[in-house]
Amino acid sequence: MKKETASKPLRLLSRDDLKSKGISYCNVHLLRLEKDGKFPKRLYLSPARAAWLESEIDDYIARCVAARG
């Protein structure tokens, strides 16, 4: 019997969505963190539109909470 797995649909977050999750870094700081591998990299939907995967942002927040001890 084949076991079915329910996959959660991908959700993209805008800058405003990041702010609603408590991440209010300026764009320059986000770019630095992304470059250093300390923050999830954005997806470019068009040359002027970027978004982040919600699952990666949630993982980032969970790591921050875990790191505080």
KEFIVO-205783 format. One line per field, with one value per atom (N, C-alpha, C): x, y, z; residue number from 0; atom name; residue in three letters. Coordinates in Angstrom, 1 decimal. Layout:
N
xx <- X | ...
yy <- Y | ...
zz <- Z | ...
n <- NUM | ...
atom <- CA | ...
res <- ALA | ...
This chain:
69
xx <- 0.9 | 0.0 | 0.9 | 0.6 | 1.4 | 0.9 | 1.9 | 1.6 | 1.6 | 0.5 | 0.4 | 1.0 | 1.7 | 2.2 | 1.6 | 1.1 | 0.5 | 1.6 | 1.8 | 2.8 | 2.1 | 2.8 | 2.3 | 2.6 | 1.6 | 1.9 | 2.9 | 3.7 | 4.7 | 4.0 | 4.4 | 3.8 | 5.0 | 4.8 | 5.8 | 5.5 | 6.5 | 6.3 | 7.0 | 6.3 | 6.8 | 7.5 | 8.1 | 8.8 | 7.8 | 6.6 | 5.5 | 5.2 | 5.2 | 5.0 | 6.1 | 7.4 | 8.5 | 8.3 | 7.8 | 7.6 | 6.5 | 5.5 | 4.4 | 4.9 | 6.0 | 6.6 | 7.7 | 7.9 | 8.8 | 10.2 | 10.4 | 11.7 | 11.6 | 12.1 | 12.0 | 13.4 | 14.3 | 15.6 | 15.4 | 16.3 | 16.3 | 16.8 | 16.6 | 17.0 | 18.5 | 19.3 | 20.8 | 21.2 | 20.6 | 21.0 | 20.6 | 19.4 | 18.9 | 19.8 | 20.3 | 21.2 | 22.5 | 23.0 | 24.3 | 24.1 | 23.0 | 22.8 | 22.6 | 21.9 | 21.7 | 23.1 | 23.9 | 25.2 | 26.1 | 26.0 | 26.8 | 26.2 | 25.0 | 24.4 | 23.7 | 23.4 | 22.8 | 21.3 | 20.7 | 19.3 | 18.9 | 17.7 | 17.3 | 17.4 | 17.8 | 17.9 | 16.5 | 16.4 | 15.1 | 15.0 | 13.8 | 13.5 | 13.1 | 13.6 | 13.2 | 12.1 | 11.0 | 9.8 | 9.8 | 10.5 | 10.7 | 11.9 | 12.4 | 13.5 | 13.3 | 12.0 | 11.7 | 10.9 | 10.7 | 9.9 | 10.6 | 10.7 | 11.3 | 10.4 | 10.6 | 9.8 | 10.7 | 10.3 | 11.0 | 10.0 | 10.6 | 9.7 | 9.4 | 8.1 | 7.6 | 8.3 | 8.4 | 9.0 | 10.5 | 11.2 | 12.6 | 12.7 | 11.7 | 11.7 | 11.3 | 10.3 | 9.9 | 11.1 | 11.9 | 13.0 | 14.1 | 14.3 | 15.2 | 14.8 | 13.5 | 13.0 | 13.2 | 12.9 | 13.1 | 14.6 | 15.5 | 16.9 | 17.3 | 16.7 | 17.0 | 16.5 | 15.4 | 14.8 | 15.7 | 16.1 | 16.9 | 18.3 | 18.8 | 20.2 | 20.2 | 19.1 | 19.1 | 19.3 | 19.1 | 19.4 | 18.4
yy <- -1.2 | 0.0 | 1.2 | 2.2 | 3.4 | 4.4 | 4.9 | 5.9 | 7.3 | 8.0 | 9.4 | 10.4 | 11.4 | 12.4 | 13.7 | 14.4 | 15.7 | 16.8 | 17.4 | 18.5 | 19.8 | 20.7 | 22.0 | 22.9 | 23.6 | 24.5 | 25.6 | 25.9 | 27.0 | 28.3 | 29.1 | 30.5 | 31.5 | 32.5 | 33.5 | 34.7 | 35.3 | 36.5 | 37.7 | 38.8 | 40.1 | 40.8 | 41.9 | 42.7 | 43.0 | 43.4 | 43.7 | 42.5 | 41.3 | 40.1 | 39.8 | 40.1 | 39.9 | 40.8 | 42.0 | 43.0 | 42.4 | 41.8 | 41.3 | 40.1 | 39.5 | 38.4 | 39.0 | 40.3 | 40.9 | 41.1 | 40.9 | 41.2 | 42.5 | 43.5 | 44.9 | 45.4 | 44.5 | 45.0 | 45.8 | 46.7 | 47.5 | 46.5 | 46.9 | 46.1 | 45.8 | 46.9 | 46.7 | 45.6 | 45.7 | 44.7 | 43.3 | 43.2 | 41.9 | 41.3 | 42.2 | 41.7 | 41.2 | 42.0 | 41.5 | 40.2 | 40.0 | 38.8 | 37.6 | 37.8 | 36.8 | 36.4 | 37.4 | 37.2 | 36.4 | 36.6 | 35.9 | 34.5 | 34.2 | 32.9 | 32.9 | 34.1 | 34.2 | 34.4 | 34.6 | 34.8 | 34.2 | 33.6 | 33.0 | 33.9 | 33.4 | 34.2 | 34.4 | 35.6 | 36.0 | 35.3 | 35.2 | 34.8 | 36.0 | 36.2 | 37.3 | 36.8 | 37.4 | 37.1 | 37.9 | 39.1 | 39.9 | 40.8 | 41.6 | 42.4 | 43.4 | 43.7 | 44.7 | 44.1 | 42.8 | 42.1 | 40.9 | 40.9 | 39.8 | 39.3 | 38.0 | 37.4 | 36.3 | 35.9 | 34.8 | 33.7 | 32.5 | 31.3 | 31.4 | 31.3 | 31.3 | 30.2 | 29.1 | 28.0 | 28.3 | 28.9 | 29.3 | 30.4 | 31.4 | 32.4 | 31.9 | 31.0 | 30.4 | 29.6 | 28.9 | 28.2 | 29.2 | 30.3 | 31.3 | 31.8 | 32.1 | 32.6 | 31.6 | 30.3 | 29.2 | 29.1 | 29.3 | 29.2 | 30.4 | 31.6 | 32.7 | 32.5 | 31.9 | 31.6 | 30.6 | 29.5 | 28.5 | 29.0 | 30.0 | 30.5 | 31.3 | 31.8 | 32.7 | 32.0 | 30.6 | 29.8 | 29.5
zz <- 0.0 | 0.0 | 0.0 | -0.9 | -1.0 | 0.1 | 0.8 | 1.8 | 1.2 | 1.4 | 0.8 | 1.8 | 1.3 | 2.2 | 1.8 | 2.8 | 2.6 | 2.7 | 1.6 | 1.6 | 1.8 | 2.5 | 2.8 | 1.6 | 1.1 | 0.0 | 0.3 | -0.6 | -0.4 | -0.3 | 0.6 | 0.8 | 0.7 | -0.1 | -0.2 | 0.7 | 1.2 | 2.1 | 1.5 | 1.6 | 1.1 | 2.3 | 2.0 | 3.1 | 4.2 | 3.8 | 4.8 | 5.7 | 5.0 | 5.8 | 6.8 | 6.3 | 7.3 | 8.5 | 8.3 | 9.4 | 10.3 | 9.7 | 10.6 | 11.4 | 11.1 | 11.8 | 12.8 | 12.8 | 13.8 | 13.2 | 11.9 | 11.2 | 10.5 | 11.1 | 10.5 | 10.0 | 9.6 | 9.1 | 7.9 | 7.7 | 6.4 | 5.3 | 4.1 | 2.9 | 2.9 | 3.2 | 3.1 | 4.1 | 5.3 | 6.4 | 5.9 | 5.4 | 4.9 | 3.8 | 2.9 | 1.9 | 2.5 | 3.5 | 4.1 | 4.8 | 5.5 | 6.2 | 5.2 | 4.1 | 3.1 | 2.5 | 2.2 | 1.6 | 2.5 | 3.8 | 4.8 | 5.2 | 4.6 | 4.9 | 6.3 | 6.8 | 8.2 | 8.1 | 6.9 | 6.7 | 5.4 | 5.3 | 4.0 | 2.8 | 1.7 | 0.5 | -0.1 | -0.7 | -1.3 | -2.7 | -3.1 | -4.5 | -5.3 | -6.4 | -7.3 | -8.2 | -8.0 | -8.8 | -10.1 | -10.1 | -11.3 | -10.9 | -11.8 | -11.4 | -10.2 | -10.0 | -8.9 | -7.8 | -7.8 | -6.8 | -6.2 | -4.9 | -4.2 | -3.1 | -2.7 | -1.7 | -1.0 | 0.2 | 0.9 | 1.2 | 1.3 | 1.6 | 3.1 | 3.4 | 4.8 | 5.6 | 5.1 | 5.9 | 6.3 | 5.4 | 5.7 | 6.7 | 6.6 | 7.6 | 9.0 | 9.0 | 10.3 | 10.9 | 10.1 | 10.6 | 11.1 | 10.5 | 10.9 | 12.3 | 12.5 | 13.7 | 14.8 | 14.5 | 15.5 | 15.9 | 15.0 | 15.3 | 16.2 | 16.0 | 16.8 | 18.2 | 18.4 | 19.7 | 20.4 | 19.7 | 20.3 | 20.7 | 20.0 | 20.2 | 21.5 | 21.9 | 23.1 | 24.4 | 24.3 | 25.5 | 26.4
n <- 0 | 0 | 0 | 1 | 1 | 1 | 2 | 2 | 2 | 3 | 3 | 3 | 4 | 4 | 4 | 5 | 5 | 5 | 6 | 6 | 6 | 7 | 7 | 7 | 8 | 8 | 8 | 9 | 9 | 9 | 10 | 10 | 10 | 11 | 11 | 11 | 12 | 12 | 12 | 13 | 13 | 13 | 14 | 14 | 14 | 15 | 15 | 15 | 16 | 16 | 16 | 17 | 17 | 17 | 18 | 18 | 18 | 19 | 19 | 19 | 20 | 20 | 20 | 21 | 21 | 21 | 22 | 22 | 22 | 23 | 23 | 23 | 24 | 24 | 24 | 25 | 25 | 25 | 26 | 26 | 26 | 27 | 27 | 27 | 28 | 28 | 28 | 29 | 29 | 29 | 30 | 30 | 30 | 31 | 31 | 31 | 32 | 32 | 32 | 33 | 33 | 33 | 34 | 34 | 34 | 35 | 35 | 35 | 36 | 36 | 36 | 37 | 37 | 37 | 38 | 38 | 38 | 39 | 39 | 39 | 40 | 40 | 40 | 41 | 41 | 41 | 42 | 42 | 42 | 43 | 43 | 43 | 44 | 44 | 44 | 45 | 45 | 45 | 46 | 46 | 46 | 47 | 47 | 47 | 48 | 48 | 48 | 49 | 49 | 49 | 50 | 50 | 50 | 51 | 51 | 51 | 52 | 52 | 52 | 53 | 53 | 53 | 54 | 54 | 54 | 55 | 55 | 55 | 56 | 56 | 56 | 57 | 57 | 57 | 58 | 58 | 58 | 59 | 59 | 59 | 60 | 60 | 60 | 61 | 61 | 61 | 62 | 62 | 62 | 63 | 63 | 63 | 64 | 64 | 64 | 65 | 65 | 65 | 66 | 66 | 66 | 67 | 67 | 67 | 68 | 68 | 68
atom <- N | CA | C | N | CA | C | N | CA | C | N | CA | C | N | CA | C | N | CA | C | N | CA | C | N | CA | C | N | CA | C | N | CA | C | N | CA | C | N | CA | C | N | CA | C | N | CA | C | N | CA | C | N | CA | C | N | CA | C | N | CA | C | N | CA | C | N | CA | C | N | CA | C | N | CA | C | N | CA | C | N | CA | C | N | CA | C | N | CA | C | N | CA | C | N | CA | C | N | CA | C | N | CA | C | N | CA | C | N | CA | C | N | CA | C | N | CA | C | N | CA | C | N | CA | C | N | CA | C | N | CA | C | N | CA | C | N | CA | C | N | CA | C | N | CA | C | N | CA | C | N | CA | C | N | CA | C | N | CA | C | N | CA | C | N | CA | C | N | CA | C | N | CA | C | N | CA | C | N | CA | C | N | CA | C | N | CA | C | N | CA | C | N | CA | C | N | CA | C | N | CA | C | N | CA | C | N | CA | C | N | CA | C | N | CA | C | N | CA | C | N | CA | C | N | CA | C | N | CA | C | N | CA | C | N | CA | C | N | CA | C
res <- MET | MET | MET | LYS | LYS | LYS | LYS | LYS | LYS | GLU | GLU | GLU | THR | THR | THR | ALA | ALA | ALA | SER | SER | SER | LYS | LYS | LYS | PRO | PRO | PRO | LEU | LEU | LEU | ARG | ARG | ARG | LEU | LEU | LEU | LEU | LEU | LEU | SER | SER | SER | ARG | ARG | ARG | ASP | ASP | ASP | ASP | ASP | ASP | LEU | LEU | LEU | LYS | LYS | LYS | SER | SER | SER | LYS | LYS | LYS | GLY | GLY | GLY | ILE | ILE | ILE | SER | SER | SER | TYR | TYR | TYR | CYS | CYS | CYS | ASN | ASN | ASN | VAL | VAL | VAL | HIS | HIS | HIS | LEU | LEU | LEU | LEU | LEU | LEU | ARG | ARG | ARG | LEU | LEU | LEU | GLU | GLU | GLU | LYS | LYS | LYS | ASP | ASP | ASP | GLY | GLY | GLY | LYS | LYS | LYS | PHE | PHE | PHE | PRO | PRO | PRO | LYS | LYS | LYS | ARG | ARG | ARG | LEU | LEU | LEU | TYR | TYR | TYR | LEU | LEU | LEU | SER | SER | SER | PRO | PRO | PRO | ALA | ALA | ALA | ARG | ARG | ARG | ALA | ALA | ALA | ALA | ALA | ALA | TRP | TRP | TRP | LEU | LEU | LEU | GLU | GLU | GLU | SER | SER | SER | GLU | GLU | GLU | ILE | ILE | ILE | ASP | ASP | ASP | ASP | ASP | ASP | TYR | TYR | TYR | ILE | ILE | ILE | ALA | ALA | ALA | ARG | ARG | ARG | CYS | CYS | CYS | VAL | VAL | VAL | ALA | ALA | ALA | ALA | ALA | ALA | ARG | ARG | ARG | GLY | GLY | GLY
